[in-house]
Amino acid sequence: MFDHKHHQTLIQQIKEILRKTIINYTDVIDTYRIDINKINIDVNRTKDLKFGDYASSVVLSLNLVLDESLRIANLIATNLPKKIFKKVTVVPPGFINMELNQECNARIIGQIIKEQNNFGQFRPQKLFYNIEFVSANPTGLLHVGHARNAAIGDSLCRIWQTYGIAVNREYYVNDGGNQIAKLALSVFIRYLQLFDKSVSLPEDGYHGEEIIDIAKVIKSKNNDKFINVNYDLTKTISDDEVNNFFSNFSKDYLLDIIKNDLKNFGVHFDIWFNESTIYDKKLIPLTLDLVKKHIYQKDGATWLKTTPYGDDKDRVLVKSDGTNTYFLPDIAYHNVKLSRGYDKIFNIWGADHKSYADRMAIAIELLGYQKQQFNVLIMQMVKLTQNGQELKMSKRSGTSLTMRDLIDKIGKDAARWYLVSQAITTHLDIDVDRAVAKSNNNPIYYVQYAHARINQLINKVSYKQPQNYNLLTTPHERELINQLHYFKHTIEMVSKNYEVNKMTLYLTNLAKTFHAFYANNKIIDPQKLELSTQRYFLAMAVKQIIANGLKLLGITPINQM
């Protein structure tokens, strides 16, 4: 019998049954010299329940002649256990369609009701991942691109942890580059302006309202202490001590805002790693030593030999003026992460980092790690539209729309839904009017409405849980049960393919099927108590799966709408 609890998904178990059944036909294995370890056993939901619940084309992957394929498919169909499969049919040239029996379907409903919030939780695996995401420079507010990064990264972590994988969430604080010097100068100029000094912010300075806010806080704490400090508008504040003060105060102030905004978005990090740590711990010389076999000097600069590994040109690590490129401390940082012993590390980067990701993958190998330990998810941009017009400017940041702007427009839960609702590799266009609409055309509303509708339904009456669900035979009932079976497989699929949008698609389809079921069937019918009881608990199981799925996306289920 299938084990729904803390173990394999239903599809995994069917695959194992098929594999064991095929192995029994040693004459075929020997005759065709089939490597049983390389057999591609596929199992998928059928497109139409009239063909059964699941289908497999495993026999076709054996590359047998047609008559032999049909013979083996029929042998497999005949020998699949009757305790699990109600009906198994073969369709030429060798497809196997499988319909689950009532006992198996009853078990999934009972298991969901029993485990409630824990349903979908897999046994702990011996895997430990690290994922670095968001990592916005602490020079301003988070924009909508960072919001998409945050929603994808956090949802992926929640799903990994449910799948039994331990995860460290990490944020890289870029506090060692020119941006911090530019930030300090921008705040300093805003500070001087508060004393009516005739100085202007450089065009490439930071123009958001938060820069003025920081200047006001510094003025309130220090009054006119810094108004006579020398500065160069094209470079930085001349007084090192004052420059360091403005740099650290501004960075910490903005980092606190970033942390608070992420917290309000339901995102937390286990590790906040400062770039300055790389210099404080003198990791640059150590990193150069680790790759010394692969570096050379040319034109006064230090180069890393990346072309032998597929790069279009070698890359500079240390420029001729003695300063480091961004690539070198980044290699040092990735070495720090990998040295902690993770099985895999992940980064979520923007589309402009595609070639950089390839370059970093080479560096990971040159450090002595396996290439597959390093993974980069490339994320495309986000835009908001309202009334058919693109929203571009933010009053807060002075440039792009902020995460706060997005949440103000559509709310935190809708933002998290829409930000993960499309494949990470596609450009995302969020229609504000649709995202706030209370209509079936708005998928987050549609899913939440299903949850609230069931909640109101099950609160009207109270039934004792039935022993079986043999009366649930309509197409909508069968489809709902079929989708309940598929929840754990969706968790597994996202965990392995990193496609969080598959979870929103699953929940949308589940809600769609429930709404159709609700419209076409009388769920609470005093004249048909046994049928009502079975439908009642089926609805309760659907509600639980919707709640569990939404929580994996960091979204709070709604009980009343």
C-alpha positions in Angstrom: 0.0 0.0 0.0 1.1 3.5 -0.7 2.9 5.4 2.1 1.6 9.0 2.0 3.4 10.0 5.2 6.9 11.6 5.2 8.2 9.4 2.5 7.8 9.1 -1.3 5.3 10.9 -3.5 2.7 8.8 -5.1 4.4 9.2 -8.5 7.7 8.0 -7.0 5.9 4.9 -5.6 4.3 4.1 -8.9 7.7 4.4 -10.6 9.2 2.0 -8.1 6.3 -0.5 -8.7 6.9 -0.2 -12.5 10.6 -0.7 -12.1 10.2 -3.8 -10.0 7.7 -5.2 -12.4 9.9 -4.7 -15.4 12.9 -6.3 -13.6 10.9 -9.5 -13.3 11.0 -10.0 -17.0 14.6 -11.2 -17.1 14.2 -12.8 -20.6 13.4 -9.4 -22.1 16.2 -7.7 -20.1 18.7 -10.2 -21.2 17.5 -10.5 -24.9 17.6 -6.8 -25.5 20.6 -6.1 -23.2 18.6 -3.5 -21.3 20.5 -1.7 -18.5 17.8 -1.6 -15.8 19.6 1.3 -14.1 19.1 3.4 -17.2 15.5 2.7 -17.9 13.6 6.0 -18.1 10.5 5.4 -16.0 8.1 8.3 -16.6 4.8 8.7 -14.8 2.4 11.7 -15.4 -1.1 12.7 -14.7 -3.4 11.9 -17.6 -4.9 14.8 -19.5 -8.4 13.2 -19.2 -9.6 11.0 -16.3 -11.4 8.7 -18.7 -7.9 7.3 -19.4 -7.2 6.8 -15.7 -5.3 8.9 -13.1 -1.7 8.3 -14.3 0.0 7.2 -17.4 3.5 5.9 -18.3 5.4 5.3 -21.6 8.2 3.4 -19.9 7.9 0.5 -22.3 8.5 2.7 -25.3 11.9 3.8 -23.7 13.0 0.1 -23.9 13.2 0.5 -27.7 11.6 -2.9 -28.4 9.8 -3.9 -31.6 6.1 -3.0 -31.7 4.7 -6.5 -30.9 7.2 -6.9 -28.1 6.3 -3.5 -26.7 2.6 -4.3 -26.6 3.4 -7.8 -25.1 5.5 -6.3 -22.3 3.1 -3.5 -21.6 0.2 -6.0 -21.3 2.3 -8.2 -19.0 3.1 -5.2 -16.8 -0.6 -4.1 -16.8 -1.7 -7.6 -15.8 0.8 -7.8 -12.9 0.3 -4.4 -11.3 -1.1 -4.8 -7.8 -5.0 -4.8 -7.6 -4.8 -3.4 -4.1 -3.6 -0.1 -5.6 -4.9 0.0 -9.1 -8.6 -0.3 -9.9 -8.0 -0.5 -13.6 -4.9 -0.7 -15.9 -5.2 -0.5 -19.7 -2.7 -0.5 -22.5 -2.9 1.8 -25.5 -0.7 1.1 -28.6 2.2 1.3 -29.1 2.7 0.7 -25.4 1.3 3.4 -23.2 0.1 2.2 -19.8 -2.9 4.0 -18.2 -3.6 3.5 -14.5 -6.6 4.3 -12.4 -6.2 4.2 -8.6 -8.7 2.3 -6.5 -11.0 3.8 -3.9 -9.0 2.6 -0.9 -5.9 4.5 -2.1 -8.0 7.7 -2.7 -9.6 7.3 0.7 -6.1 7.2 2.3 -5.0 10.5 0.8 -8.1 12.3 2.2 -7.7 10.7 5.6 -3.9 11.5 5.7 -4.5 15.2 4.9 -7.2 15.5 7.6 -4.9 13.8 10.1 -1.7 15.6 9.4 -3.3 19.0 8.6 -0.5 21.7 8.5 2.2 19.0 8.4 0.9 17.3 5.2 3.4 17.6 2.5 6.4 17.5 4.9 9.0 15.0 3.7 11.5 13.2 5.9 14.8 15.1 6.5 17.4 14.5 3.8 21.1 14.6 4.2 21.3 17.8 2.1 22.3 21.3 3.1 21.9 24.2 0.7 22.9 27.9 0.9 21.0 30.5 -1.1 22.1 34.1 -1.4 19.4 36.4 -2.7 18.2 40.0 -2.8 21.7 41.3 -1.6 20.8 44.9 -2.7 23.5 47.5 -2.0 22.6 49.4 1.2 22.4 52.7 -0.7 18.6 53.0 -1.0 15.2 51.3 -0.7 14.5 47.9 -2.2 12.8 48.2 -5.7 10.3 45.8 -7.3 13.1 43.8 -8.9 14.5 43.1 -5.4 10.9 42.2 -4.3 10.7 39.5 -7.0 14.1 38.2 -6.0 13.0 38.1 -2.4 9.7 36.3 -3.1 11.3 33.7 -5.3 14.2 33.0 -2.9 12.1 32.8 0.2 9.4 30.6 -1.3 12.1 28.3 -2.7 13.6 28.0 0.8 10.2 27.2 2.3 9.6 24.5 -0.3 13.1 23.1 0.1 12.6 22.8 3.9 9.3 21.1 3.4 11.1 18.7 1.1 13.5 17.9 3.9 16.5 20.0 2.8 18.3 22.2 5.3 18.8 25.7 4.1 20.8 28.8 5.0 19.4 32.1 3.6 22.2 34.6 3.1 22.4 38.3 2.2 25.6 39.8 0.9 26.1 43.4 2.1 28.2 45.2 -0.4 29.8 47.7 2.0 33.3 47.8 0.4 32.7 49.4 -3.0 32.5 52.9 -4.5 28.7 52.9 -3.9 29.2 53.4 -0.2 31.5 56.4 -0.8 28.9 57.9 -3.2 26.3 57.3 -0.5 28.3 59.1 2.1 28.9 62.0 -0.2 25.2 62.2 -1.1 24.1 62.2 2.5 26.8 64.7 3.4 25.6 67.1 0.7 22.0 66.8 1.8 23.2 67.5 5.3 24.9 70.7 4.1 21.8 71.7 2.3 19.9 71.6 5.6 22.2 74.5 6.7 21.4 76.4 3.4 24.8 75.6 1.9 24.7 76.2 -1.9 25.8 72.7 -2.9 24.1 70.5 -5.4 23.9 66.7 -5.5 25.9 65.2 -8.4 23.8 63.6 -11.2 25.1 60.2 -10.3 24.4 60.7 -6.6 21.5 59.1 -4.7 18.4 61.2 -5.0 15.8 59.3 -2.9 13.9 60.9 0.0 15.6 58.5 2.3 18.9 60.3 1.8 17.3 63.5 3.1 15.9 61.5 6.0 19.4 60.3 6.9 20.8 63.8 6.7 18.0 65.1 9.0 18.8 62.4 11.6 22.5 63.2 11.5 21.7 66.9 11.9 19.5 66.2 14.9 22.2 64.2 16.6 25.2 66.4 15.6 23.9 69.8 14.8 26.5 71.8 12.7 29.5 69.6 13.7 30.4 68.8 10.0 29.5 71.9 8.1 33.1 73.1 7.7 34.5 69.7 6.4 36.3 69.7 3.1 34.8 67.7 0.2 35.2 67.1 -3.5 31.9 66.7 -5.3 33.5 64.4 -7.9 35.1 62.1 -5.3 34.4 61.9 -1.6 34.6 63.7 1.7 38.2 64.6 2.3 38.3 64.0 6.1 38.6 60.2 6.5 37.1 60.2 10.0 34.0 62.2 8.8 33.8 60.1 5.6 33.8 56.9 7.7 31.1 58.3 10.0 28.8 59.2 7.1 29.5 55.9 5.3 28.8 53.7 8.3 25.9 55.7 9.7 24.2 55.9 6.2 24.8 52.2 5.5 23.5 51.0 8.8 20.5 53.3 8.6 19.5 52.0 5.2 20.3 48.4 6.1 17.9 48.7 9.0 15.2 49.9 6.6 16.0 47.0 4.2 15.8 44.5 7.1 12.5 45.9 8.3 11.0 45.9 4.8 12.0 42.3 4.2 10.6 41.3 7.6 7.3 43.0 6.7 7.4 41.0 3.4 7.8 37.8 5.3 11.5 37.3 4.5 14.3 36.6 6.9 18.0 35.8 6.5 20.1 33.5 8.6 23.4 35.1 7.6 24.2 38.8 6.8 27.7 38.7 5.3 29.6 42.0 4.9 32.0 42.4 2.0 34.3 44.3 4.4 34.8 41.0 6.2 36.8 39.8 3.2 39.3 42.6 3.7 39.3 42.5 7.5 40.2 38.8 7.4 42.7 39.3 4.6 40.9 36.8 2.4 42.1 38.4 -0.9 45.8 37.1 -0.6 44.4 33.7 0.4 42.2 33.6 -2.6 45.0 34.6 -5.0 47.1 31.8 -3.4 44.3 29.2 -4.0 44.2 30.0 -7.7 47.9 30.8 -8.2 48.3 27.9 -10.8 45.8 29.7 -13.0 46.9 33.3 -12.8 49.5 35.3 -14.7 50.8 38.9 -15.0 50.2 41.0 -18.1 50.3 44.8 -18.6 50.9 45.3 -14.9 47.6 43.5 -14.0 46.9 40.1 -12.5 44.8 37.8 -14.8 42.8 34.6 -14.2 43.1 32.0 -17.0 39.4 31.3 -17.8 39.6 30.8 -21.6 40.7 27.2 -21.3 37.4 26.5 -19.6 35.1 28.1 -22.2 35.3 31.8 -21.4 35.7 34.2 -24.4 38.6 36.0 -22.7 40.7 35.8 -19.5 39.6 38.0 -16.7 41.4 40.6 -14.7 41.6 40.1 -10.9 43.8 43.0 -9.9 44.1 46.1 -12.1 47.3 47.7 -13.1 46.7 50.4 -10.5 46.7 47.8 -7.8 42.9 47.9 -7.1 40.8 44.7 -7.2 38.1 44.1 -9.8 34.7 43.1 -8.4 35.4 39.6 -9.5 38.2 38.9 -7.0 36.4 39.6 -3.7 33.4 37.8 -5.2 35.5 34.7 -5.7 36.8 35.0 -2.2 33.2 35.3 -0.9 32.0 32.2 -2.8 35.0 30.3 -1.4 33.8 31.3 2.1 30.4 30.0 1.4 31.6 26.7 -0.1 34.1 26.1 2.6 31.2 25.8 5.1 30.4 22.5 3.6 27.1 23.0 1.7 26.1 20.4 -0.8 25.0 23.2 -3.1 25.1 27.0 -3.1 22.6 29.1 -5.1 22.5 32.8 -6.2 19.5 34.6 -7.6 21.0 37.2 -10.0 19.5 39.6 -12.6 19.6 38.9 -16.3 22.6 41.2 -16.8 24.7 38.7 -14.8 24.3 35.8 -17.2 27.9 35.9 -18.5 29.2 36.8 -15.1 27.6 33.6 -13.7 29.4 31.5 -16.3 32.7 33.2 -15.3 32.1 32.5 -11.7 31.3 28.9 -12.4 34.8 28.6 -13.9 36.3 30.2 -10.8 34.5 27.8 -8.5 36.2 24.9 -10.4 39.6 26.5 -10.2 39.1 26.8 -6.4 38.8 23.0 -6.4 35.0 22.6 -6.0 32.6 20.6 -8.2 30.9 22.8 -10.9 27.5 21.3 -9.9 27.8 22.7 -6.4 27.4 26.3 -7.8 24.0 27.3 -9.1 22.7 30.6 -10.4 19.1 31.3 -11.1 18.8 34.2 -13.6 15.9 36.5 -13.0 14.2 38.8 -15.5 12.9 42.2 -14.8 9.5 43.3 -13.4 7.2 46.1 -14.5 3.9 47.4 -13.1 1.1 48.7 -15.2 -2.1 50.4 -14.2 -4.9 51.6 -16.5 -2.8 50.3 -19.4 0.2 52.6 -18.5 3.5 51.5 -17.1 4.4 52.8 -13.7 8.0 53.8 -13.6 8.9 56.5 -11.1 8.9 56.2 -7.3 8.4 59.3 -5.1 10.4 57.6 -2.4 13.5 56.5 -4.3 13.5 59.1 -7.0 14.1 56.4 -9.5 12.6 52.9 -9.9 9.5 51.7 -8.1 10.2 50.4 -4.7 9.0 47.2 -2.9 7.0 49.5 -0.6 5.3 51.0 -3.7 4.3 47.5 -4.9 2.9 46.5 -1.5 1.0 49.8 -1.2 -0.6 49.2 -4.6 -1.7 45.5 -4.2 -0.8 44.3 -0.7 1.9 41.9 0.6 0.1 38.6 -0.2 -0.9 39.6 -3.7 2.6 40.9 -4.3 4.2 37.6 -3.2 1.8 35.6 -5.4 2.3 37.6 -8.6 6.1 37.9 -8.1 6.4 34.1 -8.2 3.6 33.4 -10.6 5.7 33.4 -13.8 8.9 31.5 -14.6 11.9 33.3 -13.2 13.4 33.5 -16.8 10.4 35.5 -18.2 9.8 39.2 -17.9 7.0 39.8 -15.4 4.3 42.4 -16.0 2.0 42.9 -13.0 -1.3 44.5 -13.8 -2.2 46.4 -10.7 -5.9 46.6 -11.6 -6.1 42.8 -12.0 -4.1 42.2 -8.9 -6.6 44.0 -6.7 -9.7 42.9 -8.5 -12.2 40.7 -6.6 -12.9 38.5 -9.5 -12.2 35.1 -11.0 -9.7 36.8 -13.3 -7.4 37.5 -10.4 -5.8 34.1 -9.5 -4.8 35.0 -5.9 -8.4 36.1 -5.2 -9.7 33.0 -6.9 -7.5 30.7 -4.8 -8.2 32.6 -1.5 -11.9 32.6 -2.3 -11.9 28.8 -2.6 -10.3 28.6 0.8 -12.8 31.0 2.4 -15.7 29.3 0.6 -14.8 25.9 2.0 -14.2 27.4 5.5 -17.7 28.8 5.5 -19.1 25.5 4.2 -17.5 23.2 6.8 -18.4 25.6 9.7 -22.2 25.1 8.9 -22.3 21.5 10.0 -20.1 18.8 11.7 -19.8 15.3 10.5 -17.9 12.2 11.8 -15.1 11.2 9.5 -16.2 8.3 7.2 -14.3 5.0 6.7 -14.3 5.2 3.0 -15.0 7.6 0.1 -16.7 5.2 -2.3 -19.4 7.6 -3.3 -17.0 10.2 -4.7 -17.3 9.2 -8.4 -18.2 12.3 -10.4 -15.6 13.8 -12.7 -15.0 16.8 -10.4 -14.7 14.6 -7.3 -12.2 12.3 -9.1 -10.2 15.3 -10.4 -10.0 16.9 -6.9 -8.7 13.6 -5.4 -6.3 13.3 -8.3 -5.0 16.8 -7.6 -4.7 16.1 -3.8 -2.3 13.2 -4.7 -0.3 15.6 -6.8 0.5 18.2 -4.1 3.6 16.4 -2.7 4.8 15.8 -6.3 4.6 19.5 -6.9 6.8 20.1 -3.8 9.3 17.6 -5.1 9.2 19.1 -8.6 9.8 22.7 -7.4 12.6 21.5 -5.1 14.4 19.9 -8.0 13.7 22.3 -10.8 13.5 25.6 -8.8 10.3 26.6 -10.7 8.3 28.2 -7.9 5.6 29.2 -10.4 4.6 25.6 -10.6 3.1 25.9 -7.1 0.9 28.9 -8.1 -0.2 26.9 -11.2 -1.1 23.9 -9.0 -3.1 26.0 -6.5 -4.9 27.8 -9.3 -5.9 24.5 -10.9 -7.0 23.0 -7.6 -9.2 26.1 -6.9 -10.7 25.9 -10.4 -11.6 22.3 -10.0 -13.1 23.0 -6.5 -15.2 25.9 -7.8 -16.6 23.7 -10.6 -17.3 20.9 -8.1 -19.1 23.4 -5.8 -21.2 24.8 -8.7 -22.3 21.4 -9.9 -22.8 19.4 -6.7 -24.8 19.8 -3.6 -22.1 19.3 -0.9 -24.3 19.6 2.2 -27.5 17.5 1.6 -29.4 16.3 4.7 -31.3 13.8 2.4 -28.0 12.1 1.4 -26.0 12.0 4.7 -23.3 9.5 3.7 -22.6 11.3 0.4 -22.6 14.7 2.2 -20.1 13.4 4.8 -17.7 12.2 2.1 -18.0 15.5 0.2 -17.6 17.5 3.4 -14.2 15.8 4.2 -13.1 16.0 0.6 -13.7 19.8 0.7 -11.9 20.0 4.1 -8.8 18.2 2.5 -8.9 20.7 -0.4 -9.0 23.6 2.0 -6.0 22.2 3.9 -3.9 21.8 0.8 -4.7 25.3 -0.4 -3.6 26.6 3.0 -0.4 24.5 3.0 0.4 25.6 -0.5 -0.2 29.3 0.2 2.1 29.1 3.3 4.8 27.7 1.1 4.6 31.0 -0.8 4.6 33.1 2.3 0.9 33.9 1.9 -1.7 33.9 4.7 -4.8 31.9 3.8 -8.1 33.9 4.3 -11.0 32.3 6.1 -13.7 34.9 5.2 -14.1 37.2 2.2 
